[in-house]
Amino acid sequence: MHRAVVEHWVRQAVYQRLGKPMPRSAGAPNPLLVNVSARHCHLTQEAVDALFGKGYQLKVHKWLYQEGQFAAKETVTLIGPRSRVISNLRILGPCRNLNQVELAYTDGIALGFELPLRSSGSIKDTPGGMLMGPEGFFEMPIGIIRALRHVHMNPDDAAYYGVKPGDHMRLKIGGPCALTLEQMLVRVDPSFKLEVHIDTDEGNACNLQPGTPCELVNY
């Protein structure tokens, strides 16, 4: 159970017991979580077959906050254009209908990639690369990106914040390294839980910690 969820339930219980309305900052339908999304890849079953053997099934290492998503036990090695590599690149499951590697800006510099900033799934005209697994190689002609910072939310969250899919918001991050991240892409689906994803460069810049105060703000 995430700490933010527990805190949200406690606030709701306290205000209900006192018979007082919750303030807007605490009255959102769901608690906001902000997580750093470390470099990872999404693979098709075809790619998994090539890297781990025909018919191989990814195994769950850790369930993620979004329903049905998990970090797999399996990792691969990404080979860049300068013959530099990133090993232990985590696969996120389950398998998808496209292959995509998501890196931070500094990862791209280290490997020699000019990473385009894209939303997940928007991989047209992006660079490709070679993946290496224990049973073979898989060449990606396209699909290596730096993911746009984004927020997952369900329709109730979207109505509360007054946004729709494709809109952008601000994320205000407090603490000693406080900053505001602009152009936070809004993604809405009934299956989503309210969660912001930023990459490791962004997380390091604000020294994001479990207790760091964060607030989503509509433009």
PASEBA-1860 file (N, C-alpha, C; in nm, 3 decimals):
! residues 219
1> MHRAVVEH> 0.084/-0.119/0.000/0.000/0.000/0.000/0.088/0.124/0.000 ~ 0.066/0.212/-0.099/0.146/0.333/-0.107/0.109/0.430/0.005 ~ 0.210/0.501/0.055/0.190/0.596/0.165/0.087/0.702/0.131 ~ 0.091/0.753/0.007/-0.002/0.860/-0.033/-0.146/0.812/-0.026 ~ -0.170/0.686/-0.059/-0.306/0.632/-0.054/-0.354/0.626/0.090 ~ -0.270/0.577/0.180/-0.306/0.569/0.321/-0.334/0.707/0.378 ~ -0.247/0.806/0.348/-0.267/0.942/0.396/-0.400/1.000/0.347 ~ -0.432/0.972/0.222/-0.558/1.022/0.165/-0.678/0.964/0.239
9> WVRQAVYQ> -0.675/0.834/0.266/-0.786/0.771/0.339/-0.798/0.827/0.481 ~ -0.684/0.849/0.546/-0.687/0.904/0.681/-0.750/1.044/0.680 ~ -0.710/1.129/0.583/-0.768/1.264/0.574/-0.919/1.257/0.555 ~ -0.963/1.168/0.465/-1.106/1.153/0.442/-1.179/1.114/0.570 ~ -1.123/1.018/0.644/-1.188/0.971/0.767/-1.195/1.081/0.872 ~ -1.088/1.160/0.885/-1.086/1.267/0.984/-1.192/1.372/0.953 ~ -1.198/1.416/0.827/-1.296/1.519/0.791/-1.439/1.468/0.805 ~ -1.462/1.339/0.771/-1.595/1.283/0.787/-1.634/1.278/0.934
17> RLGKPMPR> -1.539/1.240/1.019/-1.567/1.232/1.164/-1.600/1.369/1.222 ~ -1.531/1.473/1.172/-1.554/1.609/1.220/-1.676/1.674/1.156 ~ -1.729/1.608/1.052/-1.845/1.663/0.984/-1.814/1.786/0.904 ~ -1.689/1.798/0.858/-1.647/1.914/0.780/-1.613/1.873/0.638 ~ -1.638/1.965/0.540/-1.598/1.933/0.403/-1.447/1.936/0.388 ~ -1.396/1.848/0.306/-1.252/1.845/0.282/-1.212/1.963/0.195 ~ -1.099/2.029/0.223/-1.051/2.135/0.134/-1.018/2.079/-0.002 ~ -1.019/2.166/-0.103/-1.001/2.118/-0.240/-0.870/2.043/-0.257
25> SAGAPNPL> -0.763/2.090/-0.192/-0.634/2.025/-0.208/-0.637/1.881/-0.159 ~ -0.729/1.853/-0.062/-0.739/1.717/-0.010/-0.863/1.646/-0.061 ~ -0.944/1.715/-0.141/-1.071/1.660/-0.181/-1.072/1.598/-0.319 ~ -0.955/1.581/-0.382/-0.949/1.515/-0.511/-1.000/1.372/-0.497 ~ -1.059/1.316/-0.602/-1.114/1.180/-0.591/-1.008/1.075/-0.558 ~ -0.883/1.102/-0.592/-0.775/1.005/-0.567/-0.647/1.077/-0.526 ~ -0.563/1.012/-0.445/-0.436/1.074/-0.407/-0.340/1.078/-0.525 ~ -0.256/1.180/-0.530/-0.159/1.195/-0.638/-0.027/1.127/-0.600
33> LVNVSARH> 0.021/1.041/-0.687/0.153/0.982/-0.671/0.242/1.033/-0.783 ~ 0.366/1.066/-0.749/0.466/1.107/-0.849/0.580/1.007/-0.840 ~ 0.605/0.937/-0.948/0.708/0.834/-0.950/0.810/0.859/-1.060 ~ 0.934/0.824/-1.031/1.040/0.831/-1.131/1.038/0.703/-1.214 ~ 1.026/0.719/-1.344/1.026/0.606/-1.435/1.167/0.587/-1.490 ~ 1.239/0.491/-1.434/1.376/0.465/-1.478/1.375/0.405/-1.619 ~ 1.491/0.409/-1.685/1.499/0.356/-1.821/1.447/0.212/-1.826 ~ 1.375/0.180/-1.932/1.313/0.049/-1.946/1.272/0.027/-2.091
41> CHLTQEAV> 1.220/-0.092/-2.117/1.170/-0.119/-2.253/1.039/-0.196/-2.246 ~ 0.959/-0.179/-2.351/0.837/-0.256/-2.374/0.862/-0.340/-2.499 ~ 0.826/-0.468/-2.495/0.858/-0.558/-2.606/0.735/-0.634/-2.653 ~ 0.737/-0.672/-2.780/0.638/-0.763/-2.836/0.678/-0.906/-2.800 ~ 0.584/-0.998/-2.816/0.618/-1.139/-2.792/0.723/-1.186/-2.891 ~ 0.719/-1.135/-3.013/0.820/-1.170/-3.114/0.961/-1.135/-3.065 ~ 0.975/-1.016/-3.007/1.105/-0.975/-2.955/1.148/-1.062/-2.837 ~ 1.053/-1.092/-2.747/1.084/-1.179/-2.633/1.129/-1.316/-2.681
49> DALFGKGY> 1.062/-1.369/-2.784/1.102/-1.498/-2.840/1.245/-1.495/-2.890 ~ 1.281/-1.387/-2.962/1.416/-1.377/-3.018/1.522/-1.363/-2.909 ~ 1.489/-1.296/-2.802/1.587/-1.267/-2.697/1.598/-1.378/-2.592 ~ 1.485/-1.447/-2.565/1.483/-1.544/-2.456/1.444/-1.686/-2.499 ~ 1.405/-1.704/-2.624/1.366/-1.836/-2.671/1.219/-1.841/-2.707 ~ 1.186/-1.927/-2.804/1.050/-1.936/-2.856/0.950/-1.968/-2.746 ~ 0.845/-1.888/-2.738/0.738/-1.911/-2.643/0.768/-1.868/-2.501 ~ 0.878/-1.796/-2.480/0.915/-1.756/-2.345/0.813/-1.656/-2.290
57> QLKVHKWL> 0.779/-1.670/-2.162/0.685/-1.580/-2.095/0.757/-1.499/-1.988 ~ 0.735/-1.369/-1.990/0.797/-1.282/-1.890/0.746/-1.316/-1.750 ~ 0.836/-1.306/-1.653/0.802/-1.337/-1.515/0.796/-1.208/-1.433 ~ 0.704/-1.203/-1.339/0.682/-1.082/-1.259/0.792/-1.067/-1.154 ~ 0.860/-0.953/-1.157/0.955/-0.918/-1.052/0.887/-0.828/-0.948 ~ 0.807/-0.731/-0.997/0.738/-0.638/-0.908/0.618/-0.580/-0.980 ~ 0.503/-0.583/-0.915/0.385/-0.520/-0.972/0.397/-0.369/-0.959 ~ 0.355/-0.298/-1.064/0.360/-0.153/-1.066/0.225/-0.095/-1.021
65> YQEGQFAA> 0.221/0.036/-1.004/0.101/0.101/-0.951/-0.017/0.091/-1.047 ~ 0.010/0.103/-1.178/-0.098/0.091/-1.275/-0.141/-0.055/-1.286 ~ -0.273/-0.076/-1.285/-0.330/-0.210/-1.281/-0.278/-0.298/-1.395 ~ -0.229/-0.418/-1.360/-0.186/-0.516/-1.459/-0.047/-0.496/-1.514 ~ 0.022/-0.389/-1.476/0.156/-0.360/-1.526/0.260/-0.410/-1.426 ~ 0.371/-0.461/-1.477/0.473/-0.513/-1.387/0.614/-0.495/-1.444 ~ 0.709/-0.485/-1.353/0.850/-0.492/-1.391/0.887/-0.639/-1.396 ~ 0.939/-0.682/-1.509/0.972/-0.824/-1.527/1.106/-0.857/-1.461
73> KETVTLIG> 1.124/-0.983/-1.430/1.253/-1.029/-1.380/1.360/-1.018/-1.489 ~ 1.317/-1.026/-1.614/1.411/-1.029/-1.726/1.464/-0.891/-1.762 ~ 1.588/-0.885/-1.799/1.651/-0.763/-1.849/1.724/-0.795/-1.978 ~ 1.756/-0.689/-2.054/1.831/-0.704/-2.178/1.944/-0.602/-2.181 ~ 2.029/-0.614/-2.281/2.136/-0.518/-2.303/2.106/-0.438/-2.429 ~ 2.115/-0.307/-2.420/2.093/-0.217/-2.533/2.228/-0.172/-2.586 ~ 2.249/-0.191/-2.716/2.376/-0.153/-2.779/2.354/-0.025/-2.858 ~ 2.431/0.078/-2.829/2.417/0.207/-2.894/2.507/0.222/-3.015
81> PRSRVISN> 2.492/0.333/-3.088/2.567/0.356/-3.211/2.717/0.375/-3.189 ~ 2.761/0.406/-3.069/2.903/0.420/-3.040/2.961/0.291/-2.982 ~ 2.888/0.181/-3.002/2.926/0.051/-2.946/2.933/0.055/-2.794 ~ 2.865/0.152/-2.735/2.850/0.156/-2.591/2.720/0.087/-2.555 ~ 2.713/0.034/-2.435/2.596/-0.046/-2.399/2.538/-0.002/-2.265 ~ 2.408/-0.028/-2.250/2.342/-0.023/-2.120/2.297/-0.165/-2.091 ~ 2.350/-0.223/-1.987/2.311/-0.359/-1.949/2.200/-0.353/-1.845 ~ 2.137/-0.466/-1.822/2.030/-0.477/-1.723/1.917/-0.377/-1.747
89> LRILGPCR> 1.882/-0.358/-1.873/1.768/-0.272/-1.908/1.640/-0.350/-1.878 ~ 1.562/-0.300/-1.784/1.445/-0.373/-1.736/1.334/-0.377/-1.840 ~ 1.271/-0.493/-1.854/1.153/-0.506/-1.939/1.029/-0.484/-1.853 ~ 0.934/-0.405/-1.903/0.806/-0.390/-1.836/0.701/-0.470/-1.910 ~ 0.624/-0.547/-1.837/0.522/-0.631/-1.898/0.382/-0.581/-1.865 ~ 0.284/-0.643/-1.928/0.294/-0.755/-2.022/0.340/-0.709/-2.160 ~ 0.357/-0.806/-2.251/0.401/-0.773/-2.387/0.303/-0.678/-2.454 ~ 0.356/-0.594/-2.541/0.275/-0.497/-2.615/0.278/-0.527/-2.764
97> NLNQVELA> 0.213/-0.440/-2.842/0.209/-0.461/-2.987/0.315/-0.381/-3.060 ~ 0.408/-0.321/-2.985/0.522/-0.252/-3.045/0.641/-0.259/-2.950 ~ 0.760/-0.238/-3.005/0.882/-0.237/-2.926/0.925/-0.093/-2.902 ~ 0.955/-0.062/-2.778/0.989/0.076/-2.742/1.087/0.075/-2.625 ~ 1.192/0.155/-2.638/1.289/0.175/-2.529/1.275/0.319/-2.483 ~ 1.264/0.339/-2.351/1.251/0.473/-2.294/1.375/0.503/-2.210 ~ 1.447/0.607/-2.248/1.571/0.646/-2.181/1.562/0.789/-2.132 ~ 1.649/0.825/-2.039/1.664/0.964/-1.998/1.761/1.034/-2.094
105> YTDGIALG> 1.760/1.166/-2.089/1.847/1.245/-2.178/1.994/1.208/-2.160 ~ 2.038/1.191/-2.036/2.179/1.157/-2.012/2.213/1.017/-2.063 ~ 2.116/0.924/-2.063/2.139/0.793/-2.122/2.169/0.807/-2.271 ~ 2.092/0.893/-2.337/2.112/0.913/-2.480/2.250/0.968/-2.512 ~ 2.297/1.062/-2.430/2.430/1.118/-2.450/2.536/1.009/-2.434 ~ 2.522/0.927/-2.332/2.620/0.822/-2.306/2.626/0.721/-2.420 ~ 2.510/0.691/-2.480/2.505/0.589/-2.585/2.527/0.646/-2.725 ~ 2.511/0.776/-2.740/2.526/0.836/-2.872/2.396/0.851/-2.949
113> FELPLRSS> 2.283/0.845/-2.878/2.152/0.865/-2.941/2.110/1.011/-2.930 ~ 2.050/1.063/-3.036/1.979/1.191/-3.029/1.832/1.157/-3.004 ~ 1.795/1.159/-2.879/1.664/1.109/-2.840/1.553/1.209/-2.869 ~ 1.452/1.171/-2.947/1.335/1.258/-2.963/1.245/1.249/-2.841 ~ 1.181/1.358/-2.807/1.088/1.362/-2.695/0.950/1.324/-2.747 ~ 0.898/1.209/-2.704/0.774/1.156/-2.758/0.684/1.101/-2.648 ~ 0.554/1.097/-2.678/0.462/1.025/-2.591/0.473/0.876/-2.623 ~ 0.440/0.794/-2.526/0.452/0.650/-2.544/0.368/0.603/-2.663
121> GSIKDTPG> 0.429/0.522/-2.748/0.362/0.470/-2.866/0.383/0.551/-2.991 ~ 0.433/0.674/-2.977/0.459/0.761/-3.092/0.605/0.743/-3.133 ~ 0.632/0.641/-3.213/0.770/0.604/-3.243/0.808/0.623/-3.390 ~ 0.721/0.681/-3.471/0.755/0.704/-3.611/0.876/0.798/-3.621 ~ 0.970/0.763/-3.708/1.090/0.844/-3.734/1.177/0.859/-3.608 ~ 1.178/0.759/-3.523/1.267/0.759/-3.407/1.385/0.666/-3.435 ~ 1.497/0.681/-3.363/1.612/0.593/-3.387/1.585/0.451/-3.339 ~ 1.658/0.358/-3.395/1.650/0.218/-3.355/1.778/0.174/-3.289
129> GMLMGPEG> 1.785/0.048/-3.255/1.904/-0.004/-3.190/1.897/-0.155/-3.181 ~ 1.997/-0.214/-3.120/2.008/-0.358/-3.106/1.992/-0.398/-2.960 ~ 1.907/-0.497/-2.937/1.891/-0.554/-2.804/1.955/-0.692/-2.800 ~ 2.017/-0.724/-2.689/2.081/-0.854/-2.672/2.025/-0.922/-2.548 ~ 1.984/-1.047/-2.565/1.934/-1.127/-2.455/2.014/-1.254/-2.441 ~ 1.977/-1.340/-2.349/2.053/-1.462/-2.327/2.046/-1.562/-2.441 ~ 1.944/-1.550/-2.527/1.929/-1.646/-2.636/1.943/-1.585/-2.775 ~ 1.976/-1.457/-2.783/1.991/-1.400/-2.916/1.979/-1.249/-2.917
137> FFEMPIGI> 1.968/-1.195/-3.039/1.962/-1.051/-3.061/1.828/-1.017/-3.124 ~ 1.788/-0.892/-3.105/1.669/-0.840/-3.173/1.698/-0.697/-3.216 ~ 1.685/-0.672/-3.345/1.712/-0.538/-3.399/1.583/-0.458/-3.406 ~ 1.585/-0.340/-3.345/1.473/-0.248/-3.350/1.502/-0.140/-3.455 ~ 1.429/-0.136/-3.565/1.454/-0.031/-3.665/1.417/0.108/-3.614 ~ 1.319/0.115/-3.527/1.275/0.240/-3.463/1.234/0.209/-3.319 ~ 1.209/0.313/-3.239/1.146/0.289/-3.111/1.221/0.334/-2.988 ~ 1.334/0.406/-3.003/1.408/0.453/-2.887/1.376/0.601/-2.867
145> IRALRHVH> 1.322/0.634/-2.748/1.272/0.769/-2.723/1.310/0.816/-2.583 ~ 1.294/0.946/-2.562/1.283/1.001/-2.427/1.135/1.031/-2.408 ~ 1.074/0.967/-2.308/0.929/0.978/-2.290/0.892/1.116/-2.235 ~ 0.787/1.173/-2.291/0.731/1.296/-2.237/0.685/1.274/-2.094 ~ 0.716/1.368/-2.005/0.658/1.360/-1.870/0.506/1.362/-1.883 ~ 0.439/1.279/-1.806/0.296/1.265/-1.824/0.227/1.225/-1.695 ~ 0.095/1.241/-1.695/0.014/1.202/-1.580/-0.096/1.107/-1.629 ~ -0.108/0.994/-1.560/-0.219/0.901/-1.583/-0.334/0.942/-1.492
153> MNPDDAAY> -0.454/0.946/-1.546/-0.571/0.975/-1.463/-0.695/0.912/-1.522 ~ -0.791/0.881/-1.434/-0.918/0.829/-1.483/-1.014/0.946/-1.508 ~ -1.132/0.921/-1.567/-1.223/1.034/-1.599/-1.263/1.118/-1.479 ~ -1.276/1.058/-1.360/-1.311/1.137/-1.241/-1.200/1.237/-1.208 ~ -1.074/1.191/-1.218/-0.962/1.282/-1.195/-0.961/1.394/-1.297 ~ -0.983/1.359/-1.425/-0.983/1.459/-1.531/-1.090/1.565/-1.509 ~ -1.208/1.521/-1.464/-1.316/1.615/-1.436/-1.279/1.707/-1.319 ~ -1.216/1.652/-1.218/-1.176/1.732/-1.101/-1.076/1.840/-1.140
161> YGVKPGDH> -0.978/1.803/-1.222/-0.874/1.899/-1.261/-0.915/1.985/-1.381 ~ -1.027/1.950/-1.445/-1.074/2.027/-1.559/-0.989/2.011/-1.684 ~ -0.946/1.887/-1.712/-0.861/1.861/-1.827/-0.918/1.746/-1.908 ~ -0.863/1.728/-2.029/-0.903/1.620/-2.117/-0.778/1.556/-2.177 ~ -0.790/1.438/-2.238/-0.672/1.373/-2.295/-0.599/1.463/-2.394 ~ -0.467/1.468/-2.382/-0.385/1.551/-2.471/-0.357/1.690/-2.419 ~ -0.429/1.731/-2.312/-0.398/1.860/-2.248/-0.264/1.852/-2.176 ~ -0.219/1.967/-2.128/-0.095/1.973/-2.051/-0.119/2.046/-1.919
169> MRLKIGGP> -0.045/2.005/-1.818/-0.056/2.065/-1.685/0.083/2.100/-1.634 ~ 0.086/2.167/-1.518/0.211/2.192/-1.446/0.218/2.098/-1.327 ~ 0.338/2.056/-1.294/0.361/1.982/-1.171/0.453/2.064/-1.083 ~ 0.399/2.110/-0.970/0.478/2.187/-0.874/0.534/2.092/-0.770 ~ 0.666/2.089/-0.759/0.735/1.999/-0.668/0.803/2.083/-0.560 ~ 0.775/2.052/-0.434/0.831/2.128/-0.324/0.963/2.070/-0.275 ~ 0.996/2.104/-0.149/1.120/2.056/-0.091/1.236/2.149/-0.116 ~ 1.356/2.113/-0.070/1.474/2.200/-0.083/1.518/2.223/-0.226
177> CALTLEQM> 1.481/2.133/-0.316/1.515/2.149/-0.460/1.388/2.175/-0.540 ~ 1.300/2.258/-0.487/1.169/2.282/-0.548/1.182/2.332/-0.691 ~ 1.092/2.283/-0.774/1.084/2.330/-0.913/0.945/2.302/-0.966 ~ 0.915/2.362/-1.081/0.789/2.339/-1.150/0.818/2.282/-1.288 ~ 0.757/2.167/-1.318/0.773/2.105/-1.449/0.653/2.143/-1.536 ~ 0.683/2.201/-1.650/0.579/2.242/-1.745/0.549/2.128/-1.843 ~ 0.442/2.146/-1.919/0.408/2.055/-2.029/0.394/1.909/-1.983 ~ 0.319/1.889/-1.875/0.290/1.755/-1.826/0.171/1.699/-1.905
185> LVRVDPSF> 0.198/1.603/-1.992/0.095/1.549/-2.081/-0.010/1.473/-2.002 ~ -0.138/1.498/-2.033/-0.250/1.432/-1.967/-0.292/1.310/-2.048 ~ -0.296/1.195/-1.981/-0.345/1.072/-2.042/-0.461/1.021/-1.956 ~ -0.576/0.996/-2.020/-0.697/0.960/-1.947/-0.749/0.826/-1.995 ~ -0.781/0.738/-1.899/-0.841/0.609/-1.930/-0.911/0.558/-1.804 ~ -1.027/0.492/-1.819/-1.097/0.442/-1.700/-1.013/0.347/-1.614 ~ -0.914/0.282/-1.673/-0.833/0.186/-1.598/-0.718/0.252/-1.522 ~ -0.692/0.381/-1.548/-0.575/0.446/-1.489/-0.597/0.485/-1.344
193> KLEVHIDT> -0.489/0.480/-1.266/-0.482/0.541/-1.134/-0.403/0.671/-1.147 ~ -0.432/0.767/-1.060/-0.370/0.898/-1.070/-0.221/0.888/-1.035 ~ -0.137/0.906/-1.136/0.007/0.890/-1.117/0.081/0.971/-1.222 ~ 0.183/1.044/-1.177/0.272/1.118/-1.266/0.400/1.037/-1.287 ~ 0.448/1.035/-1.410/0.576/0.972/-1.442/0.673/1.078/-1.492 ~ 0.787/1.089/-1.424/0.898/1.171/-1.472/1.019/1.081/-1.485 ~ 1.119/1.125/-1.563/1.235/1.037/-1.582/1.341/1.064/-1.475 ~ 1.449/0.988/-1.480/1.550/0.996/-1.374/1.620/1.131/-1.371
201> DEGNACNL> 1.642/1.192/-1.486/1.702/1.326/-1.487/1.614/1.426/-1.412 ~ 1.484/1.420/-1.439/1.391/1.512/-1.374/1.379/1.482/-1.224 ~ 1.377/1.352/-1.190/1.369/1.315/-1.051/1.491/1.358/-0.972 ~ 1.610/1.345/-1.033/1.733/1.388/-0.966/1.738/1.540/-0.951 ~ 1.686/1.612/-1.050/1.691/1.758/-1.047/1.615/1.815/-0.928 ~ 1.505/1.749/-0.888/1.424/1.799/-0.776/1.445/1.717/-0.649 ~ 1.538/1.619/-0.654/1.565/1.532/-0.540/1.434/1.473/-0.486 ~ 1.356/1.413/-0.578/1.225/1.360/-0.540/1.239/1.249/-0.437
209> QPGTPCEL> 1.168/1.265/-0.325/1.166/1.168/-0.216/1.022/1.128/-0.188 ~ 0.999/1.016/-0.117/0.861/0.972/-0.089/0.775/1.080/-0.024 ~ 0.833/1.165/0.059/0.755/1.267/0.128/0.756/1.403/0.062 ~ 0.813/1.415/-0.056/0.820/1.545/-0.123/0.680/1.592/-0.164 ~ 0.637/1.714/-0.125/0.504/1.762/-0.164/0.497/1.793/-0.313 ~ 0.391/1.747/-0.377/0.371/1.770/-0.521/0.227/1.810/-0.547 ~ 0.208/1.896/-0.646/0.074/1.943/-0.678/0.060/1.958/-0.829 ~ -0.050/1.905/-0.883/-0.084/1.923/-1.023/-0.166/2.050/-1.039
217> VNY> -0.129/2.133/-1.137/-0.198/2.259/-1.158/-0.236/2.272/-1.305 ~ -0.363/2.303/-1.329/-0.411/2.324/-1.465/-0.364/2.461/-1.515 ~ -0.340/2.472/-1.645/-0.301/2.602/-1.701/-0.417/2.699/-1.697
END
